[in-house]
Amino acid sequence: MSYAIIGFGNVGRALARAFARKGIEVFVATTRDPESFASDAAAIGSEIIPKTLSEAVKADIIFWLSASSRTRRSRGRCPPGRERPSSTR
């Protein structure tokens, strides 16, 4: 059985640490080049293997931990062409 974590932010790293503690190999991927986060993955453990998205989605079980576009907009990281939602509360 193969595992992949898509998203390597705070939650993705925490999940990767849990896999490493159990000695379970897991692929990690983001929209970035795997080399850009390879040292962070290695710091967690040798079980954490950086991959491209196209490689990671071939795993048997995938944990998708990417923030939604609504979350990004609310944090002020709105994609180009989108407006930040106004507060209604």
GIGI-V720266 format. One record per residue. N is the residue number from 0. RES is the residue in three letters. BURIAL is I if it has 9 or more other ideal C-beta (glycine too) atoms within 8 Angstrom, else O. Layout:
[[N:RES:BURIAL] [N:RES:BURIAL]]
This chain:
[[0:MET:O] [1:SER:I] [2:TYR:I] [3:ALA:I] [4:ILE:I] [5:ILE:I] [6:GLY:I] [7:PHE:I] [8:GLY:O] [9:ASN:O] [10:VAL:O] [11:GLY:I] [12:ARG:I] [13:ALA:O] [14:LEU:I] [15:ALA:I] [16:ARG:I] [17:ALA:O] [18:PHE:I] [19:ALA:I] [20:ARG:O] [21:LYS:O] [22:GLY:O] [23:ILE:O] [24:GLU:O] [25:VAL:I] [26:PHE:I] [27:VAL:I] [28:ALA:I] [29:THR:I] [30:THR:O] [31:ARG:O] [32:ASP:O] [33:PRO:I] [34:GLU:O] [35:SER:O] [36:PHE:I] [37:ALA:I] [38:SER:O] [39:ASP:I] [40:ALA:I] [41:ALA:I] [42:ALA:O] [43:ILE:I] [44:GLY:O] [45:SER:O] [46:GLU:I] [47:ILE:I] [48:ILE:I] [49:PRO:I] [50:LYS:I] [51:THR:O] [52:LEU:I] [53:SER:O] [54:GLU:I] [55:ALA:I] [56:VAL:I] [57:LYS:O] [58:ALA:I] [59:ASP:O] [60:ILE:O] [61:ILE:I] [62:PHE:I] [63:TRP:O] [64:LEU:I] [65:SER:O] [66:ALA:O] [67:SER:O] [68:SER:O] [69:ARG:O] [70:THR:O] [71:ARG:I] [72:ARG:I] [73:SER:O] [74:ARG:O] [75:GLY:O] [76:ARG:O] [77:CYS:I] [78:PRO:O] [79:PRO:O] [80:GLY:O] [81:ARG:O] [82:GLU:O] [83:ARG:O] [84:PRO:O] [85:SER:O] [86:SER:O] [87:THR:O] [88:ARG:O]]
